[in-house]
Amino acid sequence: MKVAGKVVAKRGKRLLIAECDAGQLPPLYISVADETSKPVGKIVDLYGSVARPYVTVLCGENSSEVVPGTILYAIPESKPESKKKNFRRQNSNRKQSPFPKRNLKKHDRN
């Protein structure tokens, strides 16, 4: 498993702040596990400088066991599927006008 970061702070019952390696940034919304391979939560935010990025992990119910200093690992199978973009063709549903287009000069438009 790939290292997602090291927990530096715990905020409330469900949020963890972890410092990441700048060369190995984990993707957003990927699940993370602790050193014993127990799922901890999902990465929901990425912020900080380019040299020292941080991630916010939204934890599940069993996050009380995670303390600062714990190393988190990214679970590769949990990466969400990319959403397929729904492209719509321009003018595909429009009916063609029976009248041909004319190039009107500026004085003919009124």
C-alpha positions as MATLAB code, in Angstrom:
seq = 'MKVAGKVVAKRGKRLLIAECDAGQLPPLYISVADETSKPVGKIVDLYGSVARPYVTVLCGENSSEVVPGTILYAIPESKPESKKKNFRRQNSNRKQSPFPKRNLKKHDRN';
ca = [
       0.000    0.000    0.000;
       1.069    3.554   -0.708;
       1.730    5.919    2.201;
      -0.934    8.625    2.331;
       0.549   10.638    5.180;
       1.364   10.931    8.874;
      -1.330   12.150   11.261;
      -0.293   15.437   12.884;
      -3.566   16.461   14.554;
      -7.036   15.257   15.413;
      -9.930   17.718   15.212;
     -13.088   16.644   16.950;
     -14.287   13.077   16.732;
     -14.187   12.576   12.978;
     -11.433   14.717   11.396;
      -7.738   13.955   11.089;
      -5.058   16.226    9.641;
      -2.172   14.376    7.996;
       1.031   15.675    6.426;
       1.837   14.124    3.045;
       4.976   13.624    1.043;
       5.026   16.171   -1.791;
       6.184   13.537   -4.287;
       3.430   11.025   -3.463;
       0.156   12.897   -3.152;
      -2.831   10.597   -2.707;
      -5.943   11.279   -4.782;
      -9.049   12.814   -3.245;
     -11.868   10.580   -1.952;
      -9.663    7.535   -1.583;
      -9.982    5.387    1.537;
      -7.101    5.236    3.990;
      -6.094    2.618    6.540;
      -3.832    2.659    9.577;
      -0.695    0.574   10.176;
      -2.771   -2.511   11.065;
      -4.731   -2.259    7.774;
      -7.951   -1.181    9.517;
      -9.941    1.277    7.403;
      -9.893    4.719    8.993;
     -11.777    7.006    6.597;
     -11.587    8.925    3.324;
      -9.471   11.850    2.180;
     -11.814   14.794    1.645;
      -9.497   17.794    1.281;
      -5.982   18.600    0.113;
      -4.360   21.904    1.043;
      -1.145   23.598    2.094;
       1.938   24.564    0.181;
       3.425   22.567   -2.651;
       6.428   21.666   -0.511;
       4.359   20.608    2.554;
       0.860   19.430    1.565;
      -1.723   18.329    4.098;
      -4.875   16.221    3.758;
      -8.048   16.108    5.820;
      -9.405   12.638    6.519;
     -13.074   12.188    7.394;
     -13.150    9.201    9.721;
     -15.747    6.558   10.339;
     -17.035    5.427   13.724;
     -13.797    3.734   14.904;
     -11.492    6.737   14.683;
     -10.843    6.992   18.428;
      -7.905    4.584   18.081;
      -5.993    6.846   15.683;
      -3.588    9.206   17.452;
      -1.125   11.802   16.117;
       1.971   10.089   14.784;
       0.033    7.258   13.111;
       0.976    6.595    9.499;
      -1.949    6.297    7.091;
      -1.890    4.192    3.936;
      -4.003    4.628    0.804;
      -6.192    1.671   -0.137;
      -5.788    1.433   -3.937;
      -9.045   -0.449   -4.636;
     -11.142    2.325   -3.128;
     -10.494    4.949   -5.780;
     -13.885    6.196   -6.988;
     -14.849    5.743  -10.601;
     -14.475    8.822  -12.704;
     -17.759   10.316  -13.736;
     -18.511   10.103  -17.402;
     -19.132   13.495  -18.846;
     -22.392   13.913  -20.628;
     -21.543   15.790  -23.763;
     -24.397   17.129  -25.795;
     -24.054   18.022  -29.404;
     -24.809   21.562  -30.281;
     -27.710   21.992  -32.697;
     -28.421   18.255  -32.840;
     -32.057   18.566  -31.774;
     -32.823   21.695  -33.745;
     -34.810   21.464  -36.907;
     -33.378   23.131  -39.925;
     -35.221   26.215  -41.047;
     -36.931   25.921  -44.425;
     -35.731   29.406  -45.279;
     -32.136   29.836  -46.421;
     -29.895   32.139  -44.444;
     -29.162   35.448  -46.075;
     -26.245   37.705  -45.520;
     -27.849   41.022  -44.721;
     -25.980   44.237  -44.827;
     -26.141   46.563  -41.877;
     -28.735   48.851  -43.456;
     -30.971   45.893  -44.521;
     -31.454   44.516  -40.983;
     -34.051   47.078  -39.896;
];
